[in-house]
Amino acid sequence: MMVPIMFYLALIGGGYFGATSYMTLRQATEDRDFWKQQQATHEETTAGYAAETSLVEVDKKKAEKLAQWVEGTRTLQPITVAVLRSVPPEISLGEMTLERSPEMPQQLFMAVKINSGTLEEVGRIQSAVGALNYRAYNSQQTKSGDGLDYRTMLVWQQF
């Protein structure tokens, strides 16, 4: 009599463990699917953030280039203003060019075309640029008709 009772108890215990194992497996599968879905969502979000970050980086590089350009032209602005203020109103400038040497940024090449001007205007330009601690080297003046072409290399003088 003991054998059939143990048999039925083993059957009931096996069924119980089988059912709980099946329910646990089903719950684990649902959890796995849920976490895979969560992972995919997070990967999409991360990819979106990476795309936004790359756009921000591109904008940052553009802004840095603009800032470098502004900083690079900052030293040219006082020279331009000084040259323009040194020329009297009755004399006009036809053209003015300032070029910076990439190898030696403290050197600038300046070319000015003065309409109906004399060497006196060249002296005024040189003194105005000299007040900004630039020294003119290899200056050349060429008179052509009513105009005067003035070319020089400006070198920054630090004291």
C-alpha positions as CSV (number, residue, x, y, z in Angstrom):
1,M,0.0,0.0,0.0
2,M,2.9,2.2,0.6
3,V,4.2,1.9,-3.0
4,P,1.0,3.2,-4.7
5,I,0.9,6.2,-2.3
6,M,4.6,7.0,-3.0
7,F,3.9,6.6,-6.7
8,Y,1.1,9.0,-6.6
9,L,3.0,11.5,-4.5
10,A,6.0,11.3,-6.9
11,L,3.5,11.9,-9.8
12,I,2.0,14.9,-8.1
13,G,5.4,16.2,-7.1
14,G,6.8,15.7,-10.7
15,G,3.7,17.4,-12.1
16,Y,4.1,20.3,-9.7
17,F,7.8,20.7,-10.5
18,G,7.2,20.4,-14.2
19,A,4.4,23.0,-14.1
20,T,6.4,25.5,-12.1
21,S,9.4,24.9,-14.3
22,Y,7.3,25.5,-17.4
23,M,5.8,28.7,-15.8
24,T,9.2,29.9,-14.9
25,L,10.5,29.2,-18.4
26,R,7.6,31.1,-19.9
27,Q,8.2,34.0,-17.5
28,A,12.0,34.0,-18.3
29,T,11.2,34.0,-22.0
30,E,8.9,37.0,-21.6
31,D,11.5,38.8,-19.5
32,R,14.2,38.1,-22.1
33,D,12.0,39.5,-24.9
34,F,11.1,42.5,-22.8
35,W,14.8,43.2,-22.1
36,K,15.7,42.7,-25.7
37,Q,13.1,45.2,-26.7
38,Q,14.4,47.6,-24.0
39,Q,18.0,47.1,-25.3
40,A,16.8,47.9,-28.9
41,T,15.1,51.0,-27.7
42,H,18.2,52.1,-25.8
43,E,20.4,51.4,-28.8
44,E,18.1,53.5,-31.0
45,T,18.2,56.3,-28.5
46,T,22.0,56.1,-28.3
47,A,22.2,56.2,-32.1
48,G,20.0,59.3,-32.1
49,Y,22.2,60.9,-29.5
50,A,25.3,60.0,-31.5
51,A,23.8,61.6,-34.6
52,E,22.9,64.7,-32.6
53,T,26.4,64.8,-31.1
54,S,28.0,64.5,-34.6
55,L,25.9,67.4,-35.8
56,V,27.0,69.5,-32.7
57,E,30.6,68.5,-33.4
58,V,30.3,69.7,-37.0
59,D,28.8,73.0,-35.8
60,K,31.5,73.3,-33.2
61,K,34.2,72.9,-35.8
62,K,32.6,75.5,-38.0
63,A,32.4,77.9,-35.1
64,E,36.0,77.2,-34.2
65,K,37.1,78.0,-37.7
66,L,35.0,81.2,-37.7
67,A,36.6,82.2,-34.3
68,Q,40.1,81.5,-35.7
69,W,39.3,83.6,-38.7
70,V,38.0,86.4,-36.5
71,E,41.1,86.2,-34.3
72,G,43.3,86.1,-37.3
73,T,41.8,89.2,-38.8
74,R,41.8,91.1,-35.4
75,T,45.4,92.2,-35.9
76,L,44.6,93.4,-39.4
77,Q,41.8,95.6,-38.3
78,P,43.9,98.2,-36.4
79,I,46.3,98.4,-39.4
80,T,43.5,99.0,-41.8
81,V,42.0,101.6,-39.6
82,A,45.3,103.3,-39.1
83,V,46.1,103.4,-42.8
84,L,42.7,104.8,-43.6
85,R,42.8,107.5,-40.9
86,S,46.3,108.5,-42.0
87,V,45.2,109.5,-45.5
88,P,43.6,112.9,-45.8
89,P,40.0,113.0,-47.1
90,E,41.0,114.6,-50.4
91,I,43.2,111.6,-51.3
92,S,41.5,108.3,-52.1
93,L,42.8,104.8,-51.9
94,G,42.2,102.7,-55.0
95,E,43.1,99.4,-53.4
96,M,44.6,98.0,-50.2
97,T,45.8,94.5,-49.7
98,L,47.0,92.8,-46.5
99,E,48.4,89.3,-46.8
100,R,49.6,87.2,-43.9
101,S,52.4,84.7,-44.3
102,P,51.3,81.2,-43.0
103,E,54.9,80.4,-42.1
104,M,55.5,83.6,-40.2
105,P,52.3,85.1,-39.0
106,Q,54.1,88.2,-37.5
107,Q,54.9,89.3,-41.0
108,L,52.3,91.0,-43.3
109,F,52.6,92.0,-46.9
110,M,50.8,95.3,-47.5
111,A,50.1,96.9,-50.9
112,V,48.3,100.2,-51.2
113,K,47.3,102.0,-54.4
114,I,47.0,105.7,-53.7
115,N,45.0,107.8,-56.2
116,S,46.4,111.3,-56.8
117,G,48.8,111.0,-53.9
118,T,52.4,111.8,-53.2
119,L,55.2,110.4,-51.1
120,E,53.9,112.5,-48.2
121,E,51.0,110.0,-47.9
122,V,53.4,107.1,-47.9
123,G,55.2,108.7,-44.9
124,R,51.9,109.2,-43.1
125,I,51.0,105.5,-43.7
126,Q,54.4,104.4,-42.4
127,S,54.2,106.5,-39.3
128,A,50.6,105.3,-38.6
129,V,51.6,101.7,-39.0
130,G,54.8,102.3,-36.9
131,A,52.6,103.6,-34.1
132,L,51.1,100.1,-34.0
133,N,54.6,98.5,-33.5
134,Y,54.9,97.4,-37.1
135,R,58.1,98.2,-39.0
136,A,58.1,98.5,-42.8
137,Y,60.8,96.5,-44.6
138,N,61.6,96.4,-48.3
139,S,59.3,99.3,-49.1
140,Q,58.7,100.1,-52.7
141,Q,56.9,103.1,-54.2
142,T,56.0,103.2,-57.8
143,K,54.5,106.3,-59.5
144,S,52.1,105.5,-62.3
145,G,50.4,108.5,-63.8
146,D,48.3,110.2,-61.1
147,G,48.5,107.3,-58.8
148,L,51.1,105.8,-56.5
149,D,51.6,102.1,-55.7
150,Y,53.2,101.4,-52.3
151,R,54.2,97.9,-51.3
152,T,56.0,96.9,-48.1
153,M,56.6,94.0,-45.7
154,L,55.3,94.8,-42.2
155,V,57.1,93.1,-39.3
156,W,55.7,93.1,-35.8
157,Q,58.2,94.7,-33.3
158,Q,58.0,93.6,-29.7
159,F,59.6,95.8,-27.1
